[in-house]
């Protein structure tokens, strides 16, 4: 299994999971709460979630600030199907392992203005 860096900022309630073995080529903001990091091939290699306990808690009441503070590990599983990303966050603390699907995210042809002229 690939190595991932997992970080939770309790003060700002931000969760970040990124594949430590891959280099981020582009970051895509899907909403004010979710940013995906992509490699050169367009594969999802990182996820940043703002208001993480609140957002993920909508789907699973076991994901709260206390659980996120005690994360030991996390990684991303994803599938790309018909221009939609299906992403599952696998979060592990000392006592629990939770697999939580994010809502499906429609891929776009968006190109960052900073990258458009390079």
Backbone torsions as a table, in degrees:
resi	resn	phi	psi	omega
1	UNK	NA	143.6	179.6
2	UNK	-72.2	154.7	-179.6
3	UNK	-88.6	136.4	178.2
4	UNK	-121.9	145.9	170.4
5	UNK	-95.3	130.3	-179.9
6	UNK	-124.9	127.9	-178.9
7	UNK	-139.3	134.1	174.9
8	UNK	-124.5	123.1	176.9
9	UNK	-96.5	103.5	-174.6
10	UNK	-66.1	-35.8	-177.9
11	UNK	-64.2	-43.7	-179.0
12	UNK	-97.8	-3.9	179.7
13	UNK	56.6	51.4	-179.5
14	UNK	-119.6	126.9	177.1
15	UNK	-106.9	132.9	177.9
16	UNK	-131.9	126.6	176.4
17	UNK	-128.1	126.6	-178.2
18	UNK	-143.1	139.4	176.4
19	UNK	-65.5	116.5	-176.0
20	UNK	-73.3	-14.6	-176.2
21	UNK	-95.3	-2.7	-177.0
22	UNK	-123.7	153.3	-179.4
23	UNK	-99.2	133.7	178.8
24	UNK	-73.2	127.1	177.0
25	UNK	-100.5	-34.2	-176.1
26	UNK	-153.9	146.4	173.5
27	UNK	-116.1	133.5	-177.7
28	UNK	-120.0	124.5	178.7
29	UNK	-88.9	115.1	-179.0
30	UNK	-91.1	-26.7	176.5
31	UNK	-159.2	-179.3	178.1
32	UNK	-69.0	-9.9	-176.2
33	UNK	-111.7	-13.5	-175.0
34	UNK	-131.5	127.5	173.4
35	UNK	-124.8	130.8	176.7
36	UNK	-106.3	138.8	172.9
37	UNK	-100.6	134.3	-178.3
38	UNK	-120.1	149.6	173.0
39	UNK	-89.0	-175.3	-177.2
40	UNK	-61.5	-25.7	-179.7
41	UNK	-89.8	0.0	-179.8
42	UNK	85.0	12.5	177.4
43	UNK	-79.7	142.9	177.1
44	UNK	-73.7	119.3	179.7
45	UNK	-122.3	-3.3	179.1
46	UNK	-158.2	151.3	177.7
47	UNK	-137.5	131.6	173.5
48	UNK	-120.8	126.7	-177.9
49	UNK	-124.0	119.5	175.6
50	UNK	-86.1	149.5	-174.9
51	UNK	53.6	45.3	-171.0
52	UNK	-59.0	-45.4	-177.8
53	UNK	-66.1	-38.2	179.1
54	UNK	-69.4	-47.8	-178.0
55	UNK	-65.3	-53.7	-178.4
56	UNK	-69.1	-28.8	177.1
57	UNK	-65.1	-22.0	174.9
58	UNK	-62.5	-33.0	-175.7
59	UNK	-95.4	-27.2	-176.0
60	UNK	-150.9	111.5	-176.0
61	UNK	-64.0	-17.0	178.6
62	UNK	-75.9	-13.8	179.1
63	UNK	-93.9	97.3	178.5
64	UNK	-128.6	-179.3	-177.9
65	UNK	-59.0	-39.1	-179.3
66	UNK	-62.6	-45.9	178.4
67	UNK	-61.3	-46.6	-177.9
68	UNK	-65.2	-35.4	177.6
69	UNK	-63.3	-29.7	-176.1
70	UNK	-99.8	19.2	178.9
71	UNK	-63.6	133.7	173.1
72	UNK	-99.3	-31.7	-174.1
73	UNK	-159.5	160.8	175.6
74	UNK	-163.4	153.9	174.9
75	UNK	-154.8	171.5	-175.4
76	UNK	-115.2	135.5	168.0
77	UNK	-118.3	134.6	178.7
78	UNK	-148.9	154.9	175.0
79	UNK	-128.6	144.7	177.5
80	UNK	-111.6	113.7	-176.3
81	UNK	-137.8	119.8	176.6
82	UNK	49.9	50.1	175.7
83	UNK	67.3	22.9	177.3
84	UNK	-128.8	136.8	174.6
85	UNK	-94.5	130.1	172.3
86	UNK	-110.9	114.1	-171.9
87	UNK	-119.3	133.8	174.8
88	UNK	-120.5	129.0	173.3
89	UNK	-94.6	128.6	175.3
90	UNK	-108.2	115.6	-174.0
91	UNK	-117.6	129.6	-177.5
92	UNK	-125.2	126.7	170.5
93	UNK	-112.4	-173.7	180.0
94	UNK	-61.8	-37.5	-172.6
95	UNK	-103.1	-19.6	-172.1
96	UNK	-138.6	152.8	169.2
97	UNK	-128.2	121.5	-177.3
98	UNK	-122.4	129.5	171.7
99	UNK	-104.3	117.1	-176.2
100	UNK	-123.7	119.0	177.1
101	UNK	-77.0	140.7	170.7
102	UNK	-89.8	160.7	173.9
103	UNK	-59.7	147.1	178.2
104	UNK	-56.5	139.5	-178.6
105	UNK	-115.9	121.4	179.6
106	UNK	-72.5	123.4	175.3
107	UNK	-70.0	153.5	178.6
108	UNK	-132.2	169.8	176.3
109	UNK	-93.8	17.6	-179.1
110	UNK	-59.4	134.4	173.1
111	UNK	-123.6	126.4	178.7
112	UNK	-55.7	136.0	177.2
113	UNK	-56.1	-30.3	179.0
114	UNK	-69.2	-30.4	-179.0
115	UNK	-91.1	-20.5	-174.4
116	UNK	-62.4	-27.8	-175.8
117	UNK	-108.2	17.7	179.8
118	UNK	-98.2	NA	NA
